[in-house]
Amino acid sequence: MRLKFIAALGMVALLSACAHEKADTGASSGAATATQPSGPVPGSEADLVANVGDRIFYDLNKSGLTSDAQTTLQKQAAWLAQYPQVNVEIAGNCDDRGTEEYNIALGQRRANAARDFLVAKGVASSRISTISYGKDRPSAVGDDESAWAQNRNAITSVK
């Protein structure tokens, strides 16, 4: 019994020594280390979201662009000019009030308004597709003005 205890204790000591061994990072040997890119890949959807903004918001029952929406779309147009190989889809969305037919039509007007702005800023219309989800794809869950305001949007995504 005593021999088993000593053997077990020895194994624990051995394992704990391995766990505390310092990892070789290559810095002490003078080896060059590759620099890991930080942030999203340029021209990707993650890049659009992080550096430009992928969505704009609308007032209740409106498809006209607010000044904040125009600012975001101006940034999107500049980003798209920087990445001419990128195509996008603009999805128009609504809050959950109103009929399905009304919200589909309103979502399409919102997506079209965003597309038209980008085209006016020099983005080729062939690079932009639009779709309306009406109230079927909410961004925020809830039955209050805060959630409804988040759901009245147009979202640009890389295709």
Stockholm file with secondary structure:
# STOCKHOLM 1.0

chainA/1-159         MRLKFIAALGMVALLSACAHEKADTGASSGAATATQPSGPVPGSEADLVANVGDRIFYDLNKSGLTSDAQTTLQKQAAWLAQYPQVNVEIAGNCDDRGTEEYNIALGQRRANAARDFLVAKGVASSRISTISYGKDRPSAVGDDESAWAQNRNAITSVK
#=GR chainA/1-159 SS CHHHHHHHHHHHHHHHHHHTCCCCCSTTTTCCCCCCCCSSCTTSHHHHHHHTCSEEECCTTCCSCCHHHHHHHHHHHHHHHHCTTCCEEEEEECCSCSCHHHHHHHHHHHHHHHHHHHHHTTCCGGGEEEEEEETSSCSSCCSSHHHHHHHSEEEEEEC
#=GC SS_cons         CHHHHHHHHHHHHHHHHHHTCCCCCSTTTTCCCCCCCCSSCTTSHHHHHHHTCSEEECCTTCCSCCHHHHHHHHHHHHHHHHCTTCCEEEEEECCSCSCHHHHHHHHHHHHHHHHHHHHHTTCCGGGEEEEEEETSSCSSCCSSHHHHHHHSEEEEEEC
//
